[in-house]
């Protein structure tokens, strides 16, 4: 697999993909990486899963409970008593664990580095799946070994449609509108919040390139956390030359105005937010 940045997705130029598909609708590209051979074997992935804290085993049937999830660090004996079907091993941050696997991510760097999150690799046996679900981020799903059946829907998903009391957010009802069977080298792009359901048809591996999508709450929490460490954030409210107030149980309109000005004057302006974002996004990317 070439580590050069992609210029085309199949017969489609990257520019057309960005204009018509990115964050808009799914796209299947047959043999996007022709003659693709998985650079890591299932046994190697299982060995890595025993040494890191970013692995999960998902056992749909045959575990202690339906959709049992076993989190890392996993042990070798976790793999010796697995049922013959309907389980999946997933390992996140594989590009950090095995730096040579950065070659899987490099072709997708037509999206800027600050938006790229990680490479997750999954191995599944017959029937293995993580259930019908949605992701809050964009993902390219590259089939690395064997076959997987993907089904997708375009219907909105309500919070009530997720099965309660599970470690996974699995949809209770899922009605597929499109279906494909993918093979090694096929690539499926999914924008955020598209319901999808992948099931292994025999032994298979999938390489998932996920993209960072911070929420407003995430950014505000980080920004304000940074801002509160600055001296101006430590300044206390003052109110010299107060007017006499007849009712001490209320906050006067004058006090509300002063408090509002006190808070608003401390907020960073647009230029300072942009400067912080530039630094924070670069730092986050360097840590990945």
Secondary structure, 3 states (H helix, E strand, C coil): CCCCCCCEECCEEHHHHHHHCCCCCCEEECCCCCCCCCCCCHHHHHHHHCCCCCEEEEECCCCCCCCEEEECCCCHHHHHCCCCCCEEEEECCHHHHCHHHHHHHHCCCCCCHHHEEEEEEEEECCCCCCCCECCCCCEEEEEEEEEEEEEECCCCCCHHHECCCCCCCCECCCCCCEEEEECCCCEEEECCCCCEEEEEEEEEEEEEEEECCCCHHHHHHHHHHHHCCCHHHHCCCCCCCCCCCCCCCCCCHHHHHHHHHHHHCCCCCHHHHHHHHHHHHHHHHHHC
